[in-house]
């Protein structure tokens, strides 16, 4: 939600720690924001939880986002079918067609229940889900009704600023002028939310442990592979040292072998990663950036080089005459 609204300044409760933690604030704050130097437009934003009830009686959790026409600051994003203006129709809501539980069954014109209120699907988005959160979109007024939020309250305000002012300047003006709220630049609020999830989400911690174990396993496998390769050809290395080969020359041979292993292994693994990303594109929004790709290359080479030290150590201590003794 923060990623697709970085073009705005977010004004939220000073108790908010991340983008889906939005304690309600008074609408009078919105009126005060319009008087702040540099503020061009103020857009109320509603965020509430609830359940969509299907015709078969099952319920699916969907977080409802309420925004104002015609700007629709805050959403919807990634529209697949329909027009955002259609939410102005009686009971109009937009749901995610890629929702893993109900997405494939959603059709424009379908009538459902949300928190006991009759709604009608007037549009569909594609892949708007966050970390365990599925989003629906409607008007500010309807979102308040559906989520039982008072007309005198909002979850946040999204701010557009005037030309001649920077976002940082307007953020400072808001934070110095209005108590009880905190203004964030859109990018900064997104980064703060990501840091919060990284430090507090059990899912992220689980992925972190997987990465740690993968690195440890990589060291073990490459180290054993290199050690076994050297041990199997110990006579060849002994002969090479006997005819004048230096430890430096042999280290280069082992290092070259380790680099070949890393390049071949990385190519195969990277190909499988790209295949996985494409295969899950319908339900996940995984991003393989150039920075991440280069980081993976660096880590792979680092593991191969460091793991090859076990084999280098064995060769360095090898006495050439020892390999010819029976």
URURUR-V155591 format. One record per residue. SS is DSSP state (helix for helix, strand for strand, loop for the rest). Layout:
[[SS] [SS]]
//
This chain:
[[loop] [loop] [helix] [helix] [helix] [loop] [loop] [loop] [strand] [strand] [strand] [strand] [strand] [loop] [loop] [loop] [loop] [loop] [loop] [loop] [loop] [loop] [loop] [loop] [strand] [strand] [helix] [helix] [helix] [helix] [helix] [helix] [helix] [loop] [loop] [loop] [loop] [loop] [strand] [strand] [strand] [strand] [strand] [strand] [strand] [strand] [strand] [strand] [loop] [loop] [strand] [strand] [strand] [loop] [loop] [loop] [loop] [loop] [strand] [strand] [strand] [loop] [strand] [strand] [strand] [strand] [strand] [loop] [loop] [loop] [loop] [loop] [loop] [loop] [loop] [loop] [loop] [loop] [strand] [strand] [strand] [strand] [loop] [helix] [helix] [helix] [helix] [helix] [loop] [loop] [loop] [strand] [strand] [strand] [strand] [strand] [loop] [loop] [loop] [loop] [loop] [loop] [helix] [helix] [helix] [loop] [loop] [loop] [loop] [loop] [strand] [strand] [strand] [strand] [loop] [loop] [strand] [strand] [strand] [strand] [strand] [strand] [strand] [strand] [strand] [loop] [loop] [loop] [loop] [loop] [loop] [loop] [loop] [loop] [strand] [strand] [strand] [strand] [strand] [helix] [helix] [helix] [helix] [helix] [helix] [helix] [helix] [loop] [loop] [loop] [loop] [loop] [strand] [strand] [loop] [strand] [strand] [strand] [strand] [strand] [strand] [loop] [loop] [loop] [loop] [loop] [helix] [helix] [helix] [helix] [helix] [helix] [helix] [helix] [helix] [helix] [helix] [loop] [loop] [loop] [strand] [strand] [strand] [strand] [strand] [helix] [helix] [helix] [helix] [helix] [helix] [helix] [helix] [helix] [helix] [helix] [helix] [helix] [helix] [helix] [loop] [helix] [helix] [helix] [helix] [helix] [helix] [helix] [helix] [helix] [helix] [helix] [helix] [helix] [helix] [helix] [helix] [helix] [helix] [helix] [helix] [helix] [helix] [helix] [helix] [helix] [helix] [helix] [helix] [helix] [helix] [helix] [loop] [helix] [helix] [helix] [helix] [helix] [helix] [helix] [helix] [helix] [loop] [loop] [loop] [loop] [helix] [helix] [helix] [helix] [helix] [helix] [helix] [helix] [helix] [helix] [helix] [helix] [helix] [helix] [helix] [helix] [helix] [helix] [helix] [helix] [helix] [helix] [helix] [helix] [helix] [helix] [helix] [helix] [helix] [helix] [helix] [helix] [helix] [loop] [loop] [loop] [loop] [loop] [loop] [loop] [loop] [loop] [loop] [helix] [helix] [helix] [helix] [helix] [helix] [helix] [helix] [helix] [helix] [helix] [helix] [helix] [helix] [helix] [helix] [helix] [helix] [loop] [helix] [helix] [helix] [helix] [helix] [helix] [helix] [helix] [loop] [loop] [loop] [helix] [helix] [helix] [helix] [helix] [loop] [loop]]
//
